[in-house]
Amino acid sequence: MDIVRVEAYVDGSGAPLATITEPPFRLRLDPAELGEGIHVLTVVTEYRDGSSDQHRYVFDVTRKNHTFAGHISQAPLRAPIEVDLVDAVEIENPAPPSVFLYAVLPLILFLGVVAVSWWISLRAESRVADQPTKIESLARSVARVAPTAGAAADGAALYSKNCAGCHGAEGQGMGAVFPALAGNEALADAGYVVDIILEGKPGSSMPAFGDRLSDEEVAALAGYIRNSWGNGFGPVTAADVAARR
C-alpha cells in the first residue's frame, strides 16, 4: 500500500513531532533534545486507501562524557519509518577510544579484586573462631530484611513505565489513537481491564503485557487505573488476574 503521510509523536504529545509525506521515511532524533530517561515514539501511518496503523518505538537516552546518546530497546516489526537516535556529529566524527576506559580502568579493577581477595583470605584465616557468631548475626539481619522482599507491586510506577507514554501521565489519552482512561466508564468491568493488559487489543497499538508482568503486577496496574483521575471502580487482586490468564 502507498503511504500518504507518517506522523511521529513523542511521549504522548497531542501534536506530532514530525510529519513526513515523501520517501525515504526516516526520522532522525537528537537525543540531547529529549533529555535522559525512557521515551516512547508513536508512529501513525496513513495509506492511500484510507487505512492507517500505529507502531511504537521504546528507547532510552543517557548522558556520558557530556554527550547524549539514544538506544532503541524495543522497535516494532514492519514499521514504515526508520528511526535514528545517534547524533549526526557522532557518526561523522566518532570519538577515539578512551585509554583510561579500555586500559587503565581494567587494570585498576583487576588489582582491586586481587587486593580484596587477599584481605578476605587473611581475615578468614585469623578469625575462624568467630564464624559461628558472625553467621548467627547475619541470619538475624536477613530475618529482619526478608519481609520487604514480598512488598506489593507499585501500580503507579508500573503505569508510569508502561502506559503513560501513550495514555498520558494523568490518563488523558491522545486523541482517537490512545483513548483516555480518566473518567472512562468501561474500566468499571475489572475483567475487561485485566484482559486488555494481559492480551492487548487486536487491531490497535495496545500491546500485550501478560508475558512481561506477574499476576501481582497486573493486579496493581489494573487497580491503579481503575481508581485514579476520578475513577473509583475498586481493587483487583492477583487471584482475579490468575483466573483470566
N, C-alpha and C positions, 0 to 999 in steps of 0.2 A: 504493500500500500504506500502511496505517495504521502510524505509528511508535508503538512502545510505550515505548522508552527510548533516550536518547542519552547515551553516556559519553565524556568527554574526558580524554585522558591527555597529560601534558607531558613531553617529553624521555625517553621510555621508562619512566616510572614505572609500577610494578606496581599502584598504587592510582589510581582516577580522581580527577582534579582537581575534576570536577563531573559530576553526573548530572541530566539533565533529562527529566522524564516528561510535561510538559504544554507545548503550544504557547503562545507562539511559541518555537521552538527557536533561541535566541540566547544566545551566551556572551560576556560582557564580561570581558576580562582587563586587569588593571592592570600596565602594563609595569614599574613600579617594583618589583613583587614578583617579577619574573622575572630581573632582572639583565641586564647588557649581553651582547650576542653573539647567535649564531644559535640558535633554538629550533625544536622540532618539536612540533606539536599533532596528536595522532591522535584522530580522532572515530570511535567504534564505534557503529553504529546497529542496533537490533534492531526488527523489524517484527512485526506481529500474527500473520502466517502462519508465524512461526518462523525466517524468513531474517534475515540480517544482512549488513552491509558496513562497510568502513572507508574513511576519507578522511584525507589528511594535509595540514595547513597548514604551510608553512615560512615563518618570519618572523624578523626581527632587531629587536633592541632597542638603542637608542642613548641616550646622555645628552648633552643640550645645554642650556647655561644653567641647570643644576641641575634640569632636567626630563627625565624619561624618556619616550621615545616609541617606539611599536612600528610596524613597517611590514611588511605581508604581502608577501613576494617571490614566493611560489608558493602559490596557493589552488586546491583541487580543483574540478572542474566537477560540477555537480549535487549538491553536498554538502547534507545536510539541515539544517545548522546554520550560522547567521551568526555570524561572529567579529568582535568589535570590539576593537581594540587601542589605542584612543585613550582616555585618561583622561577620565572624565565632567567633571571640573573644567575641563579644557582646552576641552571642547566648549561648556560653558555660559559660560565666561569666557575667551574667546580672548585671548592676549597681543597687545598692539598692535605694529605693525611697528617694528622697531628702526631708528632713524635712522642709527646707526653702520653697521649691516649693509647698508642699502639706499642710503645716500647717501655717508657719509664713506669707508667702506672701498672702494667702486668708484673714487672719486676718487684715493685713495692708491695703489691698484693701477695706475691709468692713469698717474699721474705717475711711478711707479716704472718702468713699462715704457718710458716716454719717456726717462727718465734712463739706464737700462741700454742702450737702443738708441743713444743719443748717445755713451755711453762706448765701446761696442763699435766704433762707426764711427770714433771718434777713434783708438782703439788700432790699428784695421786700417790706417788711413792712415799712421800713424807707424812701423809695424813690418812693412811689406810685405816687406822684405828677409829677415825671419826666418821667413817662412811655410814654405819647404821644410823647415827644421829642425823646426818645430813639427809639420808633417804626419808626418814620419818618426817623431818621438817618440810621437805619438798612435797611429800604426799599431802600434808596438811594444807600447803599452799595451793596445790592443784584442786583439792576438795573445795576450797573457798572460791576458786575461779570457775570451776566447772559449770555451775548453774547458769552462767551467762551464755554458754555455748548454744542453748536451746532458745535463745531470745526470739520473740516473734518477728516475723518479716515486717519491714517498713514499707507500707503501701505508698506513702508519699514519695519515698526515694525511688521505688520501682516505677512509679508513674513518671517522675522527672527523667529517669534514664531511658524508658522505653516508649513513652506515649506523648510527652509534652512537645516534642519536636513537630508532631503532626496535629494534635488536638489542642495545643496551646497550654501554657503554664496554668491558666485559670479555666481550662476546659471550654474555651470559647470557640474552638474549631477553626477551620479555614475554608469558608465557602462551602460549595457542594462537594468538594473533593474529600474533606475531612470534617464530618459532622460535629457540631458542638455537643459536649457532654453535660455542660451546665444546664440544669432545668430540662433534661431530656427524660420524658416520661417512660420511654422504652426501657430505661435502666431499672424500673420497678421490678422487672422479671429477672430474678437473680440467675436462673438457669440460662437465659439468653445472654447475659453479660459474661458468664463463665464460658459458654460455648464460643463466643466471639474471641475471647482471649486465648482459649486453647486451640481453636481451629482456624482463626482468621475469618475473612469474609470473601468467598469466591467472587471474582469479577471486580474486585476493588483492590486498593493498595494496602488494605489491612492484613498484615502478616499473622501467621500462627505462632504462638509463644508456648504451646504445650510441650515442645521438646527442649525449651530453654529454662522454664520456671517450674519449681516444685509445686505441689498442691498448696503448701502453706503460702508461698509467694503469690500464686494466682488468687488465693482467697484474700490475702492482704490487699492486692491491687484492685480486685473487684469491689471489696468493701470500701476502699478509699474513693473510687469513682462513684459508687452509689451513695456516698454520704458527704460529698464535697460540693462547693459552689452552689449552695442552696438545695442540693439533693438530700433526701432523708429517707432512704429506702431500706435501711437496716444492714446488718453484717452478713458476711459469707464465711463459712467455715471450710477448713481443709477437707472435712468429710463430704461437704457439698460438692467440692471440686472432684474428689476421687470418684464419686458416684457418676460423674458425667464424662470421665475420661474414656 
